[in-house]
Structures are given as C-alpha cells and as structure tokens.
C-alpha cells in the first residue's frame, strides 16, 4: 500500500531561491568582520580553529556577503569574482561564490566552487554541507548523503548539515531518519524557521499531522515567507480532512509560487470535498496539464466530473487514470480506478 503522499505533487521540486543563502548563512558566516580581522592576523592558510575554516584575505568577500544578505546576488558575484582573481586559494570566497551560484540556480558551477574550496581546505565542514545541498537539488542523493555525512563528522553541531541530510533522507523515503536529523537541527538552531519546515515535512510523511501543523506554524511565526510551510501544513490538514484550512494554505502557497503543480492538485481535492466543484475542476485541470502522466489527477477529475453530473466525461477520465496506473504498475491506483468505474456502471475492460 502506497504512502499518503508521494511523487511530484507531494515534494517540492526546488528550493525557493530567495531563502537558500539565508538558511545557509546562519550556519557559518555570522562574524564576517571578526573573522576577516583574525585571518589577516594569522595569515592565509595559517589561522587555527574557527578562523581557518572561514578564512579570507579580501574585504571584497565581506562586502559580497552583505550583498548576499540583501539578496543582491549578481552584485555579490562581481565582488567574489574579483576576490578569487586576486586570491585563488581563498576557500571562503570560493564557498561564498558557490552559494551565490546555488541561489542563481547555477548548480554545476556551485558544485565546482565547493569542490575547489574542499581541495584547499579538506576540513571545511560548511563546504561539504553546501555541496550536499547542491547535489541534492540535482537529485544526486548518494553523493549528497556522503557530503552531509562528512560535514557532520567534521562538525557535529552544524544544524545546516542536519537539515540538508534530512532533506536527502526524505527524497529517499527514509522518513524516520529524516525526522531524527530534523529534530537535531531544531535543537541545535531553534531560531531557524527552515528547520521547523523540514521537520514539518518529515511529520507529514510519517502522517503525524498535528505535529506537522505545529512545526509549519512555528516556521511561519519565525518569519519564513516562502511557500513550503503553507504547502506542508496544507498536506497535514488534508490528512486531518480539514478542508477549509487546507484550501486556504494551498492558496497561500500558490501566491508565493504559482508554478507548483502539486499545490493545484491538493487545493482541487480540498475544494472537491468542500463542494466547490467548478473551482476544483479548474485546479485539477491545471495539475493535469503540468503532470499529464499521473493517474491521480485524472481520477480526481473523474470524481469532480461525476459530482457535476458529467458522467460520460467522468468515465473517460477514470479510464485514462486506469491506463496510467497500469503503465506505472500502481496496484492501489488500479484498484481505486476500477472501483470507481464500476460505481459509474462502466466496465474497466473498456480501457484495455
């Protein structure tokens, strides 16, 4: 029996670009001026302890980080390119440029810069965690897991690495391991909104809906303005059959990221259960246009069409759903589609 939530309508396909640097920065680069002063005192490559990991010899790096805080990534990139041109062995500058490239969705370039920084300083925990994130975004989850494991082995108090490893575990359907890491991340960095969002998602996958709603609400209270907290709180509300709340949360998610097909599917389901069949039909049609190979979209459309009294259309949609379930060898989907076709008085054999 399949899980409550799976596939593209349940997991976000990419990180919100406007929150990536902010969630990473809290992990490491909070003392730019102090670290610059310390590194200049010790000299490049000679600074001990914390200063060594975050070393830089260029004021351009500190200025670039201020621009990154302000979301001015292109301007930061100009300064970082200049700094690296002058000091090609500046590991911190390379990692910062990787962070900018990640936020600009230039993931291959980001991975190259993280790798270069690691070659300079193999003990750079944050560089491994950042490369973990970028590799995960490219679905290279085995390599991502190795990087996050390495980051945590170098720094067992790095909440960022635990958050990223939790996301890798979620992508691999290792939900309990994801929850363990997400809990560790929250304990290490209780003021980070993204940690609560990741734990919320883990709770959703484990169908612990009350805990999920609590965590996503906490993320919103802490200032997370992205679509993730609304999306995953909406899924938890679907689990509780709190249709009105779910509709509201998926609407909020779509205000922030209108191109997410999954939010349309789940809002359609909420609206269907609220009796708003016209709006539900519009949402599920948007979902099917974006994800034409998912039988669930067609089966939901069939149920909506039946509720609208359009049974001929409902039969056609249910038969299309069954075809997709057969192609995907989805036995639960086949069972559901067959049962609904029988309810409509249609023979599933018409579909073969």
N, C-alpha and C positions, 0 to 999 in steps of 0.2 A: 504494500500500500504506500502510495507516494506521500511525501510530506505536504503540510498545509501550503507551503509557499516554495516555489522552485522556478528556475528559468528567468528569463529576462523581465517578466512582469513583477518579479519579487526582489531582485537585487539591482542596485544602481550600477549603470554601466561605466560611469566615470566620476571621479571626484569633482565637486564644484571647484572650478579653477580659482575662485576668489577666496577660498578658505585654506588652500593647501599650505601656503607659506605660513600663515598664521598658526596653523596647528603644528607645523614643524618647528617654527621659531621658539615656541615656548619650551621646547625640549632642550635647546642648547644655547642659542645666541642671545642671551638676555643681558650680557655685561660687555657690550661691544667696546666701549671706551676703556674700561678697566683692562680687558684682555689685550687690546692693542698696546696699551702702555706696558703691560707686563711682558709682552712678547718682544717689544722693542728693547726692553731692558735685558732680556736673556739672549736675544738674537735668534734669527730664523733657524729652526731645527734643534735649538739647544734648550728651549724652555721646558721646564719639568711640569708634570702633573696636568692639571686642567688647562693651563695656558698652552701646552704643547698641542693638545687636541684641536684647539681653536685658533692656532697661530695665524697671524697676518702681519705683513710688513708695510701695508699700504693703507693710508687714510681713505683711499677710494673705496675700499671694502666696507668700512664703517658707514660711509655715505651711502653706498649702494644698499646696505641693509636697512637704512632709514627709508630709502625709496621703496624697498620691498614691503616694509611695514605699511606704507601708504598705497600699496597696490600699483606703483609706477614701475612695472617690470621692464619695459623697454629702456627707460632711462637708467635703471639699475644695471641692465645688461651692458650698456655702453661703458659705464664705470668699471664693471668687473672685467670686461674685455681688456680695458686699458691696464688694470692692475695685473692681470695674468700675463699680459705682454711684457710688463716690466719685471714681474716676479713669477716666472712659470712654475716654481716649486712651492707656491703659496697654496697649501692644501685647503685652507679655509675659503680662499677666493674661488677655488675650483668647485667646492661643495655649494657655495652660495650661487655660483653660476648654474650649477646643476639644478638648484631649487628654482631659480628663475625659469630655466628651460622646462622644468616639470610643470610649473604654473602656466607656461605658454603652450603646454601640450606637445613639447618637442622632447619626447621621452627618450628616444635613442641618443640624442645629444646629452641629455641629463645623465643617462647611464654612463656614457663615456667620461663625463667630468667626474662623477662619483668614483669611477674605477681609477681614474688618474690620481685623485686625492688619496685613495687607498694605497696605491702604489708608492706614494710619497710617505704616507703615514699608515702602516698596516694596523695600527691600534685605534684608528679613528672610528669610534662606535657609531657616531651620528651619520657618517658617510655610508656605512653598511645599512643602517635603518632607512636612509633616504633612497638608496639603491633598491632596497626591498620594496619600498612603496612604488617606485617607477616600474620595476619588473612586474609587480602585481598588476599595475594598470595595463600592462601589455599581456596579461594572462600567463606570464612565465612564473607560475606559482612555485614550482620546485626550487628554482633559483632564488626566488623571493624569500622562501622559507629559510634557505641556507643563510641568506644575508641577515634576516631578522634574528635567527639563532646566534649568529656571530656577534651582532650588535649587543644582544642581551648577555652573551658570555663576557663581553668586554665591559658592560655597564649594566648591572642587574637592577639599577634604579631608573632606567630610561623608559619612562611611560610611553613615549612616542613609539619605540620599538615594539612594546607590548601591544599597542593599539594596531599597528600595522600588521603584526603577526596574527592578531585576532581576525583582521580582515582577510588575510590569506586563508586561515582555517575556515572561515565562513564560506569562502569561494570553493573550498574543497569539501564542504558539507561535514566538517569536523566541529560541530556546533558546541559540544561541551568544552573542547579545548579552547575554542574561541571565547566562550564565556569566562573561563578561568583567566585568560590573558586580559580580557576587557576589565574584569574585576581588579586585577593587579594594576592596570593602567589608571583606573579611577582612584584606587587607594594611593598611588604614587603622585597623582596630579588631580586632586579633587576639584580644582577650579577650571579644568579644561572641558569645555562643552562637548567637544568631539568624542571624548572618552565615554560620556554618557550615551551619545548617539550610537557608538559602536556596541556598547553593552545592550542598549535597547534592541538593536538588530539581532544580537545573539538571543535575547529573550524571545523575540518574535519567532525565530527559527525553532526554538525549543518550546514554543506555544505557552510561554509564561507571560500571558498578555498583561496582567496587572503590573508586573514588574517592568515590562516594556513601556507601558504608558507612563509610569512614574519616571523612568530614565529619560525618555524623549521629552517629557515636560520639563525636566530639570535642564536638559540641553537648551531648550528654548528660554528658560529663565536665566541661563547663564549667557545668553546673547547670541546663540547660534542662529543666524538668519538664513541659512540655506534650506534646501527642500528636504534633506534627509530626515530631520526629526518629525516633520509633518507626515512624510511618506510612511515611515515605520510605525509611528503612532497610529496612523490610519490602518495599517495592517493589523495591529493589535486590536483596534476597535472592530475590525471585520471579524476577528476571532471571537470577540465578545458579542457579535451581532448588534453593535451599537451603530446603527446605520447612519443616523443623523450626524453623529460626531465624525464618523469615517468620511462621509461626503464632504464635510467642512474641511477636514485635514487634507484630503487629496486635492481639494480646490486650492487650498493654500500652497500645497506643494507645486501645483501647476502654475500658480502665479510666479513662482520663483524659477521654475524650469519647465517651460511649456512643451519641450520636446521629449518628455519621458512617456513612452507608450504605456508603461505599467501603471502609472497613476490614472490614465484614462480607463484601463480595464477595471481597476478596483473601484473607481468612482462610479463606473457603469453598474457594477454589482451592487453597490450601496444604493444607487438610485433605483435600480430594479426592485430591490426589497422595500424601498420607500414608496413604490408605486409611481415613480416619475419615469414612465416608460419611454416617452419621447426623448427626454434628455439622456436616458440610459442608452437608447439606440444610437444617438449621435456619438456618445463616448466610445461604445464598443466598436462602432464603425471606424473611428479614428485609430483604435488599437489594432484592428484587423489590417487596416491599410499599412500600418507600420510593422506588424508581425504576422504576415499572411500564412505562415506555416504552423501556427499554434491552434490546435483544435479547441482549446478552451475558449478562445474568442468566438469561434463560430457557434459553439454550444451555448454560450451565454446569449449570443444574438438570437439563437433559436428560441430560447426561453422568453426573451423580451418580445419577439415577434408573436409568439403564442399568446402572451399576455395582452398584446394589442389586437388579437383576433385574426392575425395574418398566418393561418396555419399552413398554407401552401408554402409560403416563404420559410416558415419555421422548419418544415420537413427538409427543404433544400439545405438550409443552414446546418441542421443536425446531421444530414448525410455527409456534408462537406467536413464537419467536425470528425465524423467517424473515419473518413478517409485519412485524415491527418493523423488520427490516433493509431490507425493501422500501420501507416508508414513509419511512425515513431515507436511502434511496438509498445504503446501505452495501454496496458490492460485495464487500468482503472478508468481511463478515458473512454475506451471502447465499451466498457460495461455501462457507464453513465449515458453515453450517446445512444446505445442500443435500447436501454430502458426508456429514454425519452421518446425515441422514435415509436416504440410500442405504445407509449402513452398517447401519442398522436394518431395511432392507428395505421402507422406506416411500417413496412417491412424493412428491416436492416439489410436484407439481401438485395434491395434495390440499389444499394450503394456499391456493390462489388462489380 
